[in-house]
Amino acid sequence: MLILARKAGETLVIDGDIVITVLEVGRSGQVRLGIDAPRKHRILRGELLDEVSAENRGAAVLPAIIPDLDGILSRLPPSPRDKA
Amino acid sequence: MFSPALVTQTSGPRRIETFNSGVLQVTADNIVELVEPLPGLGPDREFLVYRTQPGALSWWQSTTRKELALCCLEPFVAGLDPDIVIEPAHAEAVGANGPEDIAVFTIVVLEQDASQTRTNLRAPILVGLSSRKALQVVLDDSRLPVKGYLAELVARAVKG
């Protein structure tokens, strides 16, 4: 991991086209960051990605008996997009 | 053009071993290639998508690991109609020609207790129908649940 110290107002540039600006360092320790990056880069809070990864891993563990989801979904009115 | 295989009607040159339906003979149209692997699930990028019966539920089977299979839901096909907005950058990433060229799947976490079974509306998998490329995207809308309990989602949709 590359570790750098920055003050409010200072920036980091990654690969020439991603700019991270330290906007504010709050007294509570919270840091406000501004991120300028091309749209192709997806920027996520780390804890959200962790949560998605955990759910994906949970989805890959299949129960011994698959629950009847059709019973739950059958309560929905037919969708015009329903297809075989 | 991408279309999930239906196990009772499969035919094709590729033989893929599935975790619950034996070996299926499928075509390239039944297989998607992930632009990036699914977070948390290793490097697998190629998945066979098949259904055991018509409807909104499908199985995503890794073509390289029989033990990796996921249940997925097409929320729009099911009638849940979530507020999922696809950004142009996401559509471009899966090589889609436009919104009509995209199928939306959400990964289902199956629990023995069906009331605990849930789906991730916050991070759907987008599939370009023409390209057969797929990508799990994490949407900005915090109103979309990572853990959307199916029974609750259905109750809400029925209520309208």
gemmi code that builds the backbone of each chain (N, CA, C; Angstrom):
import gemmi

chains = {
    "A": [
        ("MET", (0.851, -1.196, 0.000), (0.000, 0.000, 0.000), (0.891, 1.252, 0.000)),
        ("LEU", (0.576, 2.189, -0.865), (1.297, 3.458, -0.883), (0.655, 4.388, 0.141)),
        ("ILE", (1.452, 4.944, 1.042), (0.900, 5.813, 2.090), (1.435, 7.216, 1.892)),
        ("LEU", (0.506, 8.163, 1.752), (0.882, 9.559, 1.559), (0.120, 10.416, 2.549)),
        ("ALA", (0.703, 11.487, 2.984), (0.003, 12.425, 3.861), (-0.420, 13.633, 3.036)),
        ("ARG", (-1.710, 13.991, 3.127), (-2.212, 15.148, 2.408), (-2.982, 16.031, 3.371)),
        ("LYS", (-2.974, 17.356, 3.072), (-3.767, 18.281, 3.882), (-4.986, 18.688, 3.057)),
        ("ALA", (-5.922, 19.311, 3.705), (-7.109, 19.810, 3.000), (-6.659, 20.725, 1.863)),
        ("GLY", (-7.280, 20.487, 0.701), (-6.939, 21.291, -0.472), (-5.899, 20.640, -1.350)),
        ("GLU", (-5.212, 19.634, -0.838), (-4.177, 18.977, -1.637), (-4.770, 17.807, -2.408)),
        ("THR", (-4.045, 17.348, -3.416), (-4.617, 16.352, -4.326), (-3.687, 15.159, -4.518)),
        ("LEU", (-4.296, 14.106, -5.040), (-3.548, 12.954, -5.539), (-3.986, 12.737, -6.983)),
        ("VAL", (-3.061, 12.359, -7.836), (-3.418, 12.077, -9.222), (-3.023, 10.637, -9.520)),
        ("ILE", (-3.977, 9.881, -10.046), (-3.720, 8.467, -10.337), (-3.845, 8.263, -11.837)),
        ("ASP", (-2.825, 7.683, -12.426), (-2.838, 7.373, -13.854), (-3.110, 8.574, -14.738)),
        ("GLY", (-2.833, 9.733, -14.242), (-2.978, 10.939, -15.043), (-4.382, 11.451, -15.210)),
        ("ASP", (-5.402, 10.614, -14.948), (-6.762, 11.111, -15.182), (-7.712, 10.917, -14.003)),
        ("ILE", (-7.209, 10.442, -12.887), (-8.053, 10.358, -11.686), (-7.458, 11.310, -10.661)),
        ("VAL", (-8.272, 12.282, -10.243), (-7.773, 13.260, -9.284), (-8.600, 13.169, -8.009)),
        ("ILE", (-7.909, 12.952, -6.903), (-8.580, 12.886, -5.599), (-8.153, 14.127, -4.821)),
        ("THR", (-9.125, 14.890, -4.377), (-8.839, 16.108, -3.626), (-9.335, 15.945, -2.202)),
        ("VAL", (-8.500, 16.261, -1.242), (-8.931, 16.283, 0.155), (-9.658, 17.609, 0.352)),
        ("LEU", (-10.966, 17.553, 0.526), (-11.750, 18.785, 0.627), (-11.728, 19.329, 2.057)),
        ("GLU", (-11.855, 18.406, 2.991), (-11.985, 18.853, 4.378), (-11.622, 17.702, 5.298)),
        ("VAL", (-10.930, 18.031, 6.366), (-10.680, 17.036, 7.410), (-11.425, 17.508, 8.644)),
        ("GLY", (-12.482, 16.789, 8.987), (-13.308, 17.216, 10.118), (-12.672, 16.871, 11.455)),
        ("ARG", (-13.167, 17.542, 12.506), (-12.613, 17.298, 13.855), (-12.881, 15.879, 14.319)),
        ("SER", (-13.977, 15.269, 13.778), (-14.306, 13.895, 14.181), (-13.412, 12.877, 13.493)),
        ("GLY", (-12.547, 13.356, 12.609), (-11.670, 12.447, 11.873), (-12.209, 12.101, 10.500)),
        ("GLN", (-13.447, 12.562, 10.223), (-14.014, 12.254, 8.915), (-13.332, 13.123, 7.856)),
        ("VAL", (-13.004, 12.496, 6.760), (-12.322, 13.185, 5.674), (-13.276, 13.279, 4.491)),
        ("ARG", (-13.473, 14.483, 3.974), (-14.312, 14.627, 2.772), (-13.401, 14.663, 1.568)),
        ("LEU", (-13.669, 13.758, 0.632), (-12.849, 13.652, -0.561), (-13.656, 14.022, -1.795)),
        ("GLY", (-13.020, 14.690, -2.724), (-13.624, 14.929, -4.031), (-12.878, 14.090, -5.048)),
        ("ILE", (-13.622, 13.381, -5.893), (-12.973, 12.479, -6.850), (-13.422, 12.845, -8.260)),
        ("ASP", (-12.437, 13.199, -9.076), (-12.670, 13.502, -10.486), (-12.091, 12.359, -11.298)),
        ("ALA", (-12.971, 11.639, -11.994), (-12.454, 10.493, -12.740), (-13.324, 10.263, -13.968)),
        ("PRO", (-12.763, 9.737, -15.040), (-13.587, 9.378, -16.199), (-14.674, 8.392, -15.792)),
        ("ARG", (-15.809, 8.454, -16.487), (-16.988, 7.646, -16.130), (-16.726, 6.150, -16.156)),
        ("LYS", (-15.691, 5.751, -16.877), (-15.434, 4.307, -16.963), (-14.981, 3.740, -15.613)),
        ("HIS", (-14.498, 4.613, -14.746), (-14.057, 4.155, -13.426), (-15.230, 4.149, -12.470)),
        ("ARG", (-15.468, 3.012, -11.840), (-16.556, 2.927, -10.888), (-16.005, 3.135, -9.487)),
        ("ILE", (-16.576, 4.090, -8.793), (-16.073, 4.463, -7.465), (-17.101, 4.040, -6.432)),
        ("LEU", (-16.668, 3.242, -5.491), (-17.586, 2.710, -4.481), (-17.012, 2.878, -3.095)),
        ("ARG", (-17.868, 3.064, -2.116), (-17.438, 2.957, -0.724), (-16.992, 1.510, -0.493)),
        ("GLY", (-15.864, 1.353, 0.144), (-15.312, 0.011, 0.347), (-16.266, -0.898, 1.081)),
        ("GLU", (-16.975, -0.343, 2.081), (-17.859, -1.205, 2.868), (-19.050, -1.688, 2.048)),
        ("LEU", (-19.473, -0.902, 1.027), (-20.567, -1.348, 0.165), (-20.102, -2.506, -0.717)),
        ("LEU", (-18.896, -2.392, -1.243), (-18.363, -3.490, -2.057), (-18.191, -4.745, -1.201)),
        ("ASP", (-17.756, -4.548, 0.043), (-17.615, -5.683, 0.964), (-18.968, -6.350, 1.188)),
        ("GLU", (-20.014, -5.530, 1.314), (-21.349, -6.081, 1.566), (-21.840, -6.871, 0.346)),
        ("VAL", (-21.584, -6.320, -0.840), (-21.988, -7.024, -2.069), (-21.224, -8.341, -2.194)),
        ("SER", (-19.928, -8.303, -1.912), (-19.108, -9.523, -1.992), (-19.629, -10.572, -1.022)),
        ("ALA", (-19.976, -10.139, 0.179), (-20.473, -11.077, 1.194), (-21.797, -11.698, 0.746)),
        ("GLU", (-22.670, -10.886, 0.170), (-23.947, -11.426, -0.321), (-23.706, -12.401, -1.466)),
        ("ASN", (-22.779, -12.063, -2.355), (-22.473, -12.985, -3.461), (-21.981, -14.322, -2.918)),
        ("ARG", (-21.112, -14.260, -1.916), (-20.591, -15.506, -1.340), (-21.725, -16.286, -0.680)),
        ("GLY", (-22.633, -15.561, -0.034), (-23.787, -16.229, 0.577), (-24.664, -16.895, -0.469)),
        ("ALA", (-24.797, -16.242, -1.626), (-25.628, -16.795, -2.698), (-25.041, -18.079, -3.263)),
        ("ALA", (-23.717, -18.216, -3.176), (-23.054, -19.397, -3.733), (-23.152, -20.602, -2.800)),
        ("VAL", (-23.638, -20.386, -1.594), (-23.834, -21.502, -0.668), (-25.300, -21.910, -0.772)),
        ("LEU", (-25.551, -22.992, -1.430), (-26.935, -23.384, -1.703), (-27.442, -24.317, -0.617)),
        ("PRO", (-28.666, -24.088, -0.122), (-29.199, -24.972, 0.924), (-29.459, -26.362, 0.365)),
        ("ALA", (-29.517, -27.330, 1.259), (-29.718, -28.720, 0.854), (-31.045, -28.883, 0.102)),
        ("ILE", (-32.048, -28.154, 0.579), (-33.343, -28.194, -0.096), (-33.643, -26.786, -0.599)),
        ("ILE", (-33.825, -26.665, -1.891), (-34.059, -25.341, -2.462), (-35.479, -24.898, -2.103)),
        ("PRO", (-35.642, -23.717, -1.503), (-36.992, -23.273, -1.131), (-37.842, -22.990, -2.370)),
        ("ASP", (-39.134, -23.059, -2.172), (-40.051, -22.842, -3.286), (-40.250, -21.352, -3.511)),
        ("LEU", (-39.480, -20.791, -4.417), (-39.609, -19.362, -4.685), (-40.791, -19.079, -5.600)),
        ("ASP", (-41.129, -20.052, -6.424), (-42.262, -19.828, -7.328), (-43.524, -19.547, -6.534)),
        ("GLY", (-43.633, -20.162, -5.363), (-44.795, -19.917, -4.520), (-44.855, -18.471, -4.085)),
        ("ILE", (-43.691, -17.906, -3.740), (-43.634, -16.502, -3.324), (-43.917, -15.600, -4.520)),
        ("LEU", (-43.277, -15.883, -5.645), (-43.392, -15.001, -6.809), (-44.757, -15.100, -7.476)),
        ("SER", (-45.455, -16.206, -7.270), (-46.734, -16.396, -7.956), (-47.776, -15.383, -7.501)),
        ("ARG", (-47.519, -14.716, -6.367), (-48.471, -13.707, -5.886), (-48.430, -12.443, -6.741)),
        ("LEU", (-47.350, -12.300, -7.521), (-47.222, -11.109, -8.347), (-48.113, -11.236, -9.565)),
        ("PRO", (-48.729, -10.132, -9.999), (-49.510, -10.179, -11.228), (-48.593, -10.458, -12.400)),
        ("PRO", (-49.087, -11.137, -13.454), (-48.234, -11.450, -14.600), (-47.629, -10.184, -15.184)),
        ("SER", (-46.326, -10.281, -15.513), (-45.667, -9.131, -16.095), (-45.694, -9.256, -17.607)),
        ("PRO", (-45.895, -8.156, -18.322), (-45.850, -8.222, -19.790), (-44.504, -8.686, -20.299)),
        ("ARG", (-43.460, -8.605, -19.408), (-42.136, -9.023, -19.830), (-41.878, -10.488, -19.548)),
        ("ASP", (-42.850, -11.175, -18.950), (-42.656, -12.572, -18.601), (-42.450, -13.373, -19.868)),
        ("LYS", (-41.399, -14.172, -19.865), (-41.139, -14.954, -21.057), (-40.507, -16.262, -20.635)),
        ("ALA", (-40.568, -17.244, -21.495), (-39.999, -18.565, -21.182), (-38.489, -18.506, -21.177)),
    ],
    "B": [
        ("MET", (-27.750, -13.912, -29.974), (-28.587, -13.158, -29.015), (-28.742, -14.013, -27.757)),
        ("PHE", (-28.492, -13.384, -26.618), (-28.559, -14.125, -25.361), (-29.968, -14.600, -25.065)),
        ("SER", (-30.072, -15.845, -24.666), (-31.333, -16.311, -24.095), (-31.022, -17.484, -23.178)),
        ("PRO", (-31.597, -17.469, -21.985), (-31.358, -18.581, -21.059), (-31.849, -19.893, -21.666)),
        ("ALA", (-31.116, -20.961, -21.374), (-31.535, -22.284, -21.846), (-32.649, -22.809, -20.947)),
        ("LEU", (-33.565, -23.561, -21.524), (-34.594, -24.243, -20.732), (-34.222, -25.716, -20.734)),
        ("VAL", (-34.047, -26.298, -19.539), (-33.411, -27.616, -19.460), (-34.137, -28.692, -20.262)),
        ("THR", (-35.454, -28.514, -20.455), (-36.196, -29.539, -21.191), (-36.017, -29.385, -22.697)),
        ("GLN", (-35.384, -28.290, -23.101), (-35.297, -28.033, -24.549), (-33.887, -27.687, -25.002)),
        ("THR", (-32.878, -28.147, -24.281), (-31.532, -27.724, -24.672), (-30.973, -28.585, -25.784)),
        ("SER", (-30.218, -27.941, -26.635), (-29.440, -28.667, -27.636), (-28.332, -27.731, -28.058)),
        ("GLY", (-27.195, -28.254, -28.378), (-26.091, -27.409, -28.805), (-24.780, -28.125, -28.637)),
        ("PRO", (-23.747, -27.523, -29.144), (-22.466, -28.204, -29.185), (-21.670, -28.191, -27.879)),
        ("ARG", (-22.040, -27.310, -26.973), (-21.243, -27.253, -25.735), (-21.910, -28.074, -24.644)),
        ("ARG", (-21.112, -28.863, -23.958), (-21.601, -29.663, -22.841), (-21.127, -29.016, -21.548)),
        ("ILE", (-22.087, -28.627, -20.737), (-21.740, -27.976, -19.466), (-22.359, -28.789, -18.336)),
        ("GLU", (-21.546, -29.160, -17.358), (-22.064, -29.899, -16.212), (-22.646, -28.912, -15.214)),
        ("THR", (-23.888, -29.147, -14.857), (-24.554, -28.238, -13.925), (-24.666, -28.886, -12.559)),
        ("PHE", (-24.892, -28.072, -11.540), (-24.954, -28.627, -10.191), (-26.270, -29.348, -9.933)),
        ("ASN", (-27.340, -29.031, -10.696), (-28.640, -29.630, -10.372), (-29.383, -30.234, -11.554)),
        ("SER", (-28.837, -30.101, -12.773), (-29.561, -30.612, -13.929), (-28.682, -31.455, -14.840)),
        ("GLY", (-27.669, -32.057, -14.273), (-26.807, -32.927, -15.071), (-26.019, -32.147, -16.103)),
        ("VAL", (-25.669, -32.821, -17.171), (-24.912, -32.178, -18.246), (-25.901, -31.632, -19.272)),
        ("LEU", (-25.780, -30.382, -19.571), (-26.656, -29.759, -20.571), (-25.851, -29.491, -21.839)),
        ("GLN", (-26.507, -29.720, -22.953), (-25.886, -29.399, -24.237), (-26.469, -28.058, -24.666)),
        ("VAL", (-25.618, -27.061, -24.759), (-26.121, -25.700, -24.953), (-25.381, -25.013, -26.088)),
        ("THR", (-25.899, -23.838, -26.458), (-25.236, -23.043, -27.488), (-24.585, -21.827, -26.842)),
        ("ALA", (-23.828, -21.120, -27.625), (-23.171, -19.910, -27.127), (-24.191, -18.869, -26.680)),
        ("ASP", (-25.396, -18.905, -27.252), (-26.422, -17.927, -26.861), (-26.847, -18.067, -25.410)),
        ("ASN", (-26.606, -19.239, -24.835), (-27.021, -19.481, -23.458), (-25.927, -19.105, -22.454)),
        ("ILE", (-24.810, -18.629, -22.960), (-23.643, -18.396, -22.112), (-23.289, -16.915, -22.114)),
        ("VAL", (-23.038, -16.385, -20.921), (-22.613, -14.996, -20.815), (-21.160, -14.937, -20.374)),
        ("GLU", (-20.534, -13.840, -20.753), (-19.151, -13.623, -20.309), (-19.125, -12.358, -19.468)),
        ("LEU", (-18.695, -12.497, -18.250), (-18.623, -11.345, -17.352), (-17.460, -10.449, -17.740)),
        ("VAL", (-17.731, -9.164, -17.807), (-16.679, -8.183, -18.089), (-15.669, -8.196, -16.942)),
        ("GLU", (-16.186, -8.333, -15.720), (-15.331, -8.501, -14.543), (-15.940, -9.609, -13.697)),
        ("PRO", (-15.095, -10.363, -12.988), (-15.659, -11.430, -12.150), (-16.629, -10.863, -11.114)),
        ("LEU", (-17.532, -11.702, -10.632), (-18.451, -11.280, -9.586), (-17.675, -11.083, -8.295)),
        ("PRO", (-17.819, -9.926, -7.646), (-17.070, -9.686, -6.407), (-17.281, -10.801, -5.385)),
        ("GLY", (-16.174, -11.270, -4.824), (-16.248, -12.282, -3.768), (-16.330, -13.710, -4.243)),
        ("LEU", (-16.424, -13.923, -5.551), (-16.656, -15.287, -6.030), (-15.534, -15.847, -6.892)),
        ("GLY", (-14.376, -15.250, -6.836), (-13.262, -15.820, -7.580), (-13.230, -15.325, -9.009)),
        ("PRO", (-12.387, -15.978, -9.826), (-12.086, -15.448, -11.161), (-13.059, -15.868, -12.261)),
        ("ASP", (-14.044, -16.684, -11.965), (-14.940, -17.213, -12.994), (-15.641, -16.107, -13.769)),
        ("ARG", (-15.539, -16.188, -15.089), (-16.148, -15.142, -15.919), (-17.225, -15.690, -16.858)),
        ("GLU", (-17.203, -16.986, -17.081), (-18.144, -17.524, -18.059), (-19.200, -18.343, -17.327)),
        ("PHE", (-20.451, -17.992, -17.570), (-21.551, -18.659, -16.893), (-22.616, -19.095, -17.898)),
        ("LEU", (-23.076, -20.321, -17.714), (-24.256, -20.794, -18.434), (-25.482, -20.308, -17.680)),
        ("VAL", (-26.432, -19.753, -18.393), (-27.669, -19.310, -17.761), (-28.793, -20.218, -18.236)),
        ("TYR", (-29.458, -20.873, -17.288), (-30.520, -21.798, -17.689), (-31.661, -21.763, -16.698)),
        ("ARG", (-32.786, -22.225, -17.167), (-33.972, -22.309, -16.315), (-34.425, -23.768, -16.250)),
        ("THR", (-34.941, -24.135, -15.098), (-35.520, -25.470, -14.975), (-37.002, -25.426, -15.353)),
        ("GLN", (-37.566, -24.228, -15.362), (-38.939, -24.051, -15.851), (-39.088, -22.602, -16.293)),
        ("PRO", (-40.072, -22.327, -17.161), (-40.238, -20.932, -17.610), (-40.534, -20.002, -16.439)),
        ("GLY", (-40.081, -18.777, -16.547), (-40.369, -17.804, -15.487), (-39.203, -16.865, -15.282)),
        ("ALA", (-39.202, -16.219, -14.130), (-38.212, -15.163, -13.861), (-36.957, -15.688, -13.168)),
        ("LEU", (-36.973, -16.952, -12.758), (-35.825, -17.495, -12.032), (-34.913, -18.258, -12.981)),
        ("SER", (-33.633, -18.119, -12.770), (-32.678, -18.860, -13.587), (-31.490, -19.259, -12.722)),
        ("TRP", (-30.733, -20.196, -13.238), (-29.493, -20.618, -12.588), (-28.330, -20.141, -13.419)),
        ("TRP", (-27.348, -19.577, -12.730), (-26.112, -19.176, -13.368), (-25.055, -20.182, -12.934)),
        ("GLN", (-24.585, -20.954, -13.882), (-23.646, -22.036, -13.609), (-22.287, -21.676, -14.194)),
        ("SER", (-21.255, -21.654, -13.349), (-19.909, -21.441, -13.864), (-19.590, -22.576, -14.843)),
        ("THR", (-19.020, -22.224, -15.987), (-18.691, -23.269, -16.966), (-17.397, -23.989, -16.610)),
        ("THR", (-16.671, -23.453, -15.612), (-15.398, -24.078, -15.244), (-15.426, -24.722, -13.871)),
        ("ARG", (-16.443, -24.401, -13.066), (-16.521, -25.011, -11.728), (-17.961, -25.430, -11.467)),
        ("LYS", (-18.194, -26.734, -11.439), (-19.557, -27.240, -11.227), (-20.121, -26.757, -9.894)),
        ("GLU", (-19.235, -26.592, -8.906), (-19.724, -26.245, -7.574), (-20.133, -24.777, -7.451)),
        ("LEU", (-19.843, -23.964, -8.467), (-20.242, -22.555, -8.390), (-21.493, -22.323, -9.227)),
        ("ALA", (-22.599, -22.165, -8.558), (-23.867, -21.915, -9.233), (-24.664, -20.939, -8.370)),
        ("LEU", (-25.378, -20.069, -9.037), (-26.150, -19.047, -8.342), (-27.578, -19.040, -8.860)),
        ("CYS", (-28.497, -18.785, -7.970), (-29.879, -18.567, -8.389), (-30.026, -17.079, -8.676)),
        ("CYS", (-30.628, -16.743, -9.791), (-30.836, -15.337, -10.128), (-32.287, -15.091, -10.501)),
        ("LEU", (-32.668, -13.881, -10.325), (-34.033, -13.460, -10.599), (-34.004, -12.333, -11.618)),
        ("GLU", (-34.953, -12.335, -12.536), (-35.140, -11.157, -13.396), (-36.273, -10.349, -12.761)),
        ("PRO", (-35.940, -9.300, -12.022), (-36.973, -8.617, -11.235), (-38.065, -7.996, -12.091)),
        ("PHE", (-37.721, -7.512, -13.261), (-38.744, -6.902, -14.121), (-39.651, -7.973, -14.707)),
        ("VAL", (-39.079, -9.114, -15.078), (-39.873, -10.222, -15.597), (-40.816, -10.742, -14.508)),
        ("ALA", (-40.324, -10.743, -13.273), (-41.134, -11.240, -12.155), (-42.282, -10.302, -11.831)),
        ("GLY", (-42.151, -9.025, -12.226), (-43.199, -8.065, -11.914), (-42.888, -7.211, -10.701)),
        ("LEU", (-41.633, -7.271, -10.204), (-41.276, -6.446, -9.056), (-41.094, -4.982, -9.442)),
        ("ASP", (-40.673, -4.743, -10.685), (-40.491, -3.376, -11.194), (-39.726, -2.455, -10.239)),
        ("PRO", (-38.512, -2.839, -9.866), (-37.727, -1.976, -8.975), (-37.277, -0.710, -9.705)),
        ("ASP", (-36.903, 0.300, -8.911), (-36.449, 1.571, -9.499), (-34.990, 1.480, -9.919)),
        ("ILE", (-34.710, 0.555, -10.799), (-33.325, 0.384, -11.242), (-33.116, 1.230, -12.489)),
        ("VAL", (-32.169, 2.155, -12.397), (-31.854, 3.032, -13.525), (-30.483, 2.641, -14.051)),
        ("ILE", (-30.436, 2.322, -15.326), (-29.171, 1.886, -15.912), (-28.463, 3.084, -16.514)),
        ("GLU", (-27.236, 3.317, -16.053), (-26.485, 4.464, -16.548), (-25.868, 4.152, -17.906)),
        ("PRO", (-25.670, 5.170, -18.735), (-25.061, 4.940, -20.053), (-23.718, 4.211, -19.954)),
        ("ALA", (-22.929, 4.542, -18.933), (-21.612, 3.898, -18.801), (-21.759, 2.395, -18.565)),
        ("HIS", (-22.788, 2.003, -17.818), (-23.025, 0.579, -17.569), (-23.457, -0.119, -18.843)),
        ("ALA", (-24.351, 0.542, -19.599), (-24.834, -0.057, -20.853), (-23.668, -0.230, -21.817)),
        ("GLU", (-22.802, 0.764, -21.831), (-21.638, 0.696, -22.722), (-20.717, -0.442, -22.305)),
        ("ALA", (-20.582, -0.622, -20.999), (-19.666, -1.650, -20.490), (-20.090, -3.051, -20.920)),
        ("VAL", (-21.391, -3.276, -21.096), (-21.832, -4.609, -21.530), (-22.141, -4.626, -23.022)),
        ("GLY", (-21.696, -3.593, -23.728), (-21.844, -3.587, -25.181), (-23.284, -3.542, -25.643)),
        ("ALA", (-24.143, -2.912, -24.844), (-25.558, -2.873, -25.197), (-25.833, -1.728, -26.157)),
        ("ASN", (-26.779, -1.964, -27.069), (-27.143, -0.942, -28.044), (-28.102, 0.079, -27.461)),
        ("GLY", (-28.689, -0.220, -26.321), (-29.642, 0.679, -25.683), (-30.341, -0.072, -24.570)),
        ("PRO", (-31.259, 0.583, -23.839), (-31.927, -0.074, -22.704), (-32.675, -1.346, -23.102)),
        ("GLU", (-33.208, -1.382, -24.326), (-33.954, -2.562, -24.762), (-33.032, -3.744, -25.018)),
        ("ASP", (-31.742, -3.478, -25.081), (-30.757, -4.519, -25.366), (-30.135, -5.062, -24.079)),
        ("ILE", (-30.776, -4.780, -22.951), (-30.220, -5.198, -21.660), (-31.234, -6.036, -20.890)),
        ("ALA", (-30.763, -7.145, -20.349), (-31.567, -7.918, -19.402), (-30.972, -7.688, -18.011)),
        ("VAL", (-31.847, -7.578, -17.029), (-31.412, -7.295, -15.660), (-31.663, -8.522, -14.789)),
        ("PHE", (-30.621, -8.971, -14.144), (-30.731, -10.096, -13.215), (-30.277, -9.635, -11.837)),
        ("THR", (-30.866, -10.215, -10.810), (-30.373, -9.955, -9.458), (-30.067, -11.301, -8.795)),
        ("ILE", (-28.974, -11.324, -8.051), (-28.541, -12.569, -7.413), (-29.404, -12.844, -6.192)),
        ("VAL", (-29.816, -14.087, -6.066), (-30.687, -14.492, -4.969), (-29.891, -15.289, -3.938)),
        ("VAL", (-30.010, -14.917, -2.686), (-29.434, -15.710, -1.599), (-30.548, -16.623, -1.094)),
        ("LEU", (-30.372, -17.912, -1.339), (-31.397, -18.880, -0.952), (-31.185, -19.305, 0.491)),
        ("GLU", (-32.245, -19.306, 1.267), (-32.187, -19.803, 2.632), (-33.228, -20.908, 2.765)),
        ("GLN", (-32.933, -21.852, 3.652), (-33.876, -22.935, 3.893), (-35.254, -22.377, 4.253)),
        ("ASP", (-35.260, -21.336, 5.052), (-36.495, -20.625, 5.390), (-36.773, -19.642, 4.257)),
        ("ALA", (-37.792, -19.940, 3.468), (-38.067, -19.125, 2.286), (-38.295, -17.657, 2.630)),
        ("SER", (-38.766, -17.381, 3.833), (-39.029, -15.984, 4.201), (-37.735, -15.193, 4.349)),
        ("GLN", (-36.612, -15.881, 4.488), (-35.314, -15.213, 4.609), (-34.598, -15.117, 3.273)),
        ("THR", (-35.172, -15.733, 2.249), (-34.542, -15.666, 0.933), (-34.620, -14.240, 0.420)),
        ("ARG", (-33.525, -13.776, -0.147), (-33.451, -12.360, -0.504), (-32.697, -12.170, -1.814)),
        ("THR", (-32.847, -10.989, -2.371), (-32.162, -10.683, -3.610), (-31.540, -9.305, -3.528)),
        ("ASN", (-30.447, -9.112, -4.246), (-29.659, -7.882, -4.172), (-30.064, -6.938, -5.302)),
        ("LEU", (-30.973, -6.031, -4.981), (-31.416, -5.069, -6.002), (-30.417, -3.935, -6.201)),
        ("ARG", (-29.547, -3.741, -5.234), (-28.567, -2.641, -5.291), (-27.440, -2.962, -6.264)),
        ("ALA", (-27.190, -4.259, -6.487), (-26.082, -4.652, -7.355), (-26.565, -5.673, -8.389)),
        ("PRO", (-27.361, -5.226, -9.348), (-27.852, -6.155, -10.361), (-26.757, -6.555, -11.343)),
        ("ILE", (-27.003, -7.655, -12.024), (-26.130, -8.053, -13.128), (-26.827, -7.637, -14.421)),
        ("LEU", (-26.135, -6.840, -15.189), (-26.673, -6.415, -16.482), (-26.121, -7.322, -17.570)),
        ("VAL", (-26.977, -7.752, -18.476), (-26.539, -8.593, -19.587), (-26.902, -7.902, -20.895)),
        ("GLY", (-25.906, -7.689, -21.735), (-26.166, -7.166, -23.074), (-26.705, -8.308, -23.924)),
        ("LEU", (-27.931, -8.165, -24.409), (-28.563, -9.282, -25.122), (-27.823, -9.613, -26.411)),
        ("SER", (-27.351, -8.589, -27.112), (-26.649, -8.845, -28.370), (-25.211, -9.290, -28.133)),
        ("SER", (-24.587, -8.707, -27.125), (-23.165, -8.974, -26.900), (-22.932, -10.210, -26.040)),
        ("ARG", (-23.908, -10.569, -25.224), (-23.784, -11.630, -24.218), (-22.688, -11.315, -23.201)),
        ("LYS", (-22.377, -10.023, -23.067), (-21.456, -9.608, -21.997), (-22.284, -9.234, -20.780)),
        ("ALA", (-21.733, -9.469, -19.618), (-22.478, -9.198, -18.389), (-21.569, -8.502, -17.388)),
        ("LEU", (-22.202, -7.770, -16.481), (-21.431, -7.045, -15.468), (-22.316, -6.823, -14.258)),
        ("GLN", (-21.804, -7.152, -13.090), (-22.529, -6.797, -11.865), (-22.154, -5.369, -11.515)),
        ("VAL", (-23.145, -4.491, -11.477), (-22.891, -3.085, -11.172), (-23.470, -2.782, -9.799)),
        ("VAL", (-22.843, -1.850, -9.100), (-23.369, -1.404, -7.813), (-23.969, -0.022, -8.043)),
        ("LEU", (-25.263, 0.081, -7.861), (-25.957, 1.321, -8.195), (-25.833, 2.341, -7.070)),
        ("ASP", (-25.978, 3.612, -7.441), (-25.846, 4.707, -6.471), (-27.042, 4.843, -5.546)),
        ("ASP", (-28.183, 4.318, -5.935), (-29.424, 4.570, -5.203), (-29.474, 3.769, -3.908)),
        ("SER", (-29.333, 4.475, -2.780), (-29.294, 3.782, -1.485), (-30.676, 3.257, -1.080)),
        ("ARG", (-31.728, 3.619, -1.821), (-33.053, 3.063, -1.517), (-33.177, 1.613, -1.993)),
        ("LEU", (-32.295, 1.213, -2.899), (-32.336, -0.169, -3.373), (-31.610, -1.052, -2.364)),
        ("PRO", (-32.262, -2.089, -1.880), (-31.625, -2.897, -0.833), (-30.610, -3.897, -1.370)),
        ("VAL", (-29.530, -4.072, -0.614), (-28.604, -5.175, -0.885), (-29.287, -6.474, -0.464)),
        ("LYS", (-30.032, -6.378, 0.628), (-30.771, -7.557, 1.101), (-32.258, -7.279, 0.950)),
        ("GLY", (-32.787, -7.546, -0.216), (-34.212, -7.347, -0.451), (-34.927, -8.670, -0.216)),
        ("TYR", (-35.616, -8.789, 0.903), (-36.295, -10.057, 1.222), (-37.462, -10.236, 0.253)),
        ("LEU", (-37.435, -11.358, -0.455), (-38.387, -11.573, -1.545), (-39.830, -11.459, -1.082)),
        ("ALA", (-40.135, -12.037, 0.061), (-41.523, -12.004, 0.531), (-41.973, -10.557, 0.730)),
        ("GLU", (-41.095, -9.723, 1.269), (-41.428, -8.306, 1.485), (-41.531, -7.556, 0.161)),
        ("LEU", (-40.609, -7.843, -0.749), (-40.643, -7.160, -2.048), (-41.932, -7.498, -2.787)),
        ("VAL", (-42.319, -8.760, -2.716), (-43.548, -9.179, -3.393), (-44.760, -8.507, -2.748)),
        ("ALA", (-44.781, -8.492, -1.409), (-45.919, -7.883, -0.707), (-46.051, -6.414, -1.093)),
        ("ARG", (-44.901, -5.738, -1.193), (-44.920, -4.321, -1.544), (-45.404, -4.129, -2.975)),
        ("ALA", (-44.965, -4.996, -3.873), (-45.338, -4.876, -5.287), (-46.824, -5.172, -5.472)),
        ("VAL", (-47.333, -6.129, -4.709), (-48.751, -6.478, -4.831), (-49.614, -5.331, -4.321)),
        ("LYS", (-49.109, -4.693, -3.228), (-49.849, -3.584, -2.631), (-49.911, -2.415, -3.607)),
        ("GLY", (-48.824, -2.271, -4.405), (-48.804, -1.237, -5.449), (-48.349, 0.116, -4.975)),
    ],
}
model = gemmi.Model(1)
for chain_id, residues in chains.items():
    chain = gemmi.Chain(chain_id)
    for i, (resn, *xyz) in enumerate(residues, 1):
        res = gemmi.Residue()
        res.name, res.seqid = resn, gemmi.SeqId(i, " ")
        for name, pos in zip(("N", "CA", "C"), xyz):
            atom = gemmi.Atom()
            atom.name, atom.element = name, gemmi.Element(name[0])
            atom.pos, atom.b_iso = gemmi.Position(*pos), 0.0
            res.add_atom(atom)
        chain.add_residue(res)
    model.add_chain(chain)
structure = gemmi.Structure()
structure.add_model(model)
structure.setup_entities()
